[in-house]
Amino acid sequence: MAYHSSGTIQSWAEEDRPREKLMLKGKAALSEAELIAILINSGTVDLTAVDVAKIILKSVDNNLNDLARLSIKDLSKFRGIGEAKAISVIAALELGRRRKEQDRPIRAKVTCSRDAYNEMIPHLSDKPHEEFWILLMNRANEILRPVHISTGGVSGTVADPKLIFKQAIEHLASSMILFHNHPSGNLTPSQADKDLTKKLKDSGRLLDIPVLDHLIFTDKAYYSFADEGIL
């Protein structure tokens, strides 16, 4: 398909006109410039609406997020774009932003150790052996996902710091909470628990992925290193 650098859109072959192309081939077939051309409807004496749209997109390196940051005044500086056309573009981009916001899944937020414990009940209840898990979170302390790290025996499990922080980095986590269960029901942390917690906390500080807490989980209660002031 060849676009002409001058002349009106009406002079193009029907399949080359953005509106007709959308009807014939569907919205996915249109480029960003063609979609913006539909919004602004017309160009100038020597530029089609698609040409004007391409110039606008080029000014923001074809980045729609940067385009959405432009004001009515910014857009009106382009030849062929008046206030009404600028408003149409801004309104369309705002609708897109709101749609994206509505599509964003609602994530549970951790505000205290009880929230974290409740999140892990489905994963750690009724286990006859020890398991080590991490709960990954974003900067707003919203839960990204729980991740199973290892399974051990009745009295212990292994938690490899390299594997733990590999998971955190891959899932773009901003912080984490550590978990392991005690099938015996004993909530007292062992010296090995304390040593591991310190090691992971120090690693998290270096990688800027802080360890916010370590919970020892039993079916009826939990022990929080942070609540007890030993993190």
Secondary structure, 3 states (H helix, E strand, C coil): CCCCCCCCHHHCCHHHCHHHHHHHHCHHHCCHHHHHHHHHCCCCCCCCHHHHHHHHHHHCCCCHHHHHCCCHHHHHCCCCCCHHHHHHHHHHHHHHHHHHHHHCCCCCECCCHHHHHHHHHHHHCCCCCCEEEEEEECCCCEEEEEEEEEECCCCCCCCCHHHHHHHHHHCCCCEEEEEEECCCCCCCCCHHHHHHHHHHHHHHHHHCCCEEEEEEECCCCEEECCCCCCC
